[in-house]
Amino acid sequence: MNDDLKALIRTIPDFPKPGIQFRDITTLLLDPAGFATTIERMVAATVGPVDLVAGIEARGFLFAAALAMPLNAGVLLIRKDGKLPGATIAEDYALEYGEDRIVMHEDALVPGQRVLLVDDLIATGGTARAAVRLLRKAGAQLTQAQFVVDLPDLGGADALRAENIQVDSLVTFAGH
């Protein structure tokens, strides 16, 4: 159904390390009609209404901002630690080697607000699952996450579904 959009996503072999097929959405972003179509289809897939669209740093910000306008919603930023001024709440998550942390402003949402989580790609789901925990800790009603690309072989979307999140993506790519 979204082969037109899939064709606009460039694959870069062996980046950032040998064996990885990097799915580069910058080529989609460079195409005005393709980017507009992406947003239209994501809006159509939204189970609404939503009060806030939460975007995960950094490419998720682009899609969150573009989605928020037609959804008449605000944009909530999920950032890497140390990037937001003021009081924040945080969530740690495991990486392949070590840990990382994401944060949001502690006053970014009012408990009970309906939040849609958005990012460009879901792979293993580590960052997205941490974002779900962070948003729920803040009191968000979070039942849906959207991604442009899903790499289903890596299991991230299934991990989110196990946390009662409806996961929607426009295109999938086998492998990693």
N, C-alpha and C positions, 0 to 999 in steps of 0.2 A: 504493500500500500504506500509506503514512503520511499520507494526506490529512487524517486527524483531527488530526495534529500540525501539519501545514502550515497548517491553518485557525487555529491558535492563535498563529501568528507574524504580527505586525503589520508592514505595509509603510509606511514613512514617506517620501513623495516629497521629493526635493530636499534630502536631508540626507546628509552635512554640506555638500554644495554642489549647485548646480543640475544636474539630470540623473542624480543618484544615487538609486537606490531602496534605502533603508536597511532591512534585514531585522532587525527588532527582536524578539529572543527574550525580552525581559522579560515580554511577555504570556504566553508559554509557561511561564515560571518562576512566574507568579502563579497558574497553574492546577494544583492539587495532583495531580489525576489525570493531566493531560497531562505534567507533569514526571516523575511516577513511570513512566508509560508510556514516555517518552523513555529513561529510564535502563534499564528492562527490555529495550527493543529494542537499546540499545547493548551491554548485557551479552550478549544473545543473539548479536550480531554479532562478539563478541570471539573471536579465535583465541587460545586460551590454552593453558596457564596464563600469567599475567603476574605479575611480581614487583612492578612499580611502574607507576602510571598517572601520566604526565607531563602536567600541565595548563599551558597557555600563558596568561599574564596577560592579562586578569583573568577574563573569563567562563569561560575554560577551567578555572579552579580549581574552579568550581561543579560542572562535569560530572566532572572528575577525582576529586574527593572523593566524589561520589555513586556513581561507578562502582567506586571502589576497595573500598568496603565489601562488596558482593556478590562481587567478584572475589578477596577476601581478599588485597589488595595494598596497598602503601604509596602515598603521594601525593608526587610529586616536582614542585616548583615551578619553572617556567621564567619568569623575571622580567625586567623592564626593568632596565637597568644602574643601579646605585646603590641598589637596593631590598633587597638581601640583606646581612646582616652576615657577617663572616668571609670566608674565602678562597673565591673563585669562579673559574670558568672562563667565557669569553665567546665569543660569535660575533657578528660584524658582518654586517649585511645592508643591501642597497640599498632605499631608499624612492623614491617618485616624484621627490622633490627632496631629496637628501641621503642620509644613512645613519642607521642605528639599531643598537642592540646589545642582545642578550639574554644573560642569565647564569643559572647554576645553581651551587649549592654544589659545590666540587670533590670533596667526600666524599659527595655525594648518592646515588651508586650504586656498587656493586661491579662491576668489569668482568665482563661476561658475563650480568648480570641482564637479564631479559626485560622490555621496557618497551613500553607502549602509549601513544602520543601522542594527546592529546585537546584539542579546542578547540570553540568554539560554531559557527564558520563558517570555511570556506575560500573565499578569493577568488583573488587572484593567487598566493598560496602563499609569499610572501616570508618571513614570520615562521615558518611551519611548516617550510619548507626549512631555515632557519637553525637551528631547534630540532632537526631531524634531524641536521644536521652537528654541533651541540653535543653531543647525546646519543651519537652514534657516536664523537666525539672522546673522550668519557669512558669508552667501552668498552661501551656498551649494545648488547644484541641488540634491534634495532628493525626490525620488519617490518610493522607495522600502525599506521595513524592513523585516528581516527574524528572525525567532525564532525556536528553536528546539521544544519547547512545547507551545501550546496555551491552555488556560483555557477559552473557549469561553463564559461560563456562567457569567464570570466577566466583559465582554464587552470591554476589552482593544483593541483587534484587530479591532473591529467595530469603536471604537473611532479614531484609526489611519486611517482607511479607510475614515472616515468623513473628514479627513485632506488631502485627495487625496494621500494617501500612499498605495501602493500595499503591502499587508501583506501576507507572506508565512510562514507556519510552517510545520514541519514534522509530528508531532503527536498532538492529542488533548486528553484532559481528561475532562470528565464532572465534574461539581461541582467545589469546590475550596479547 
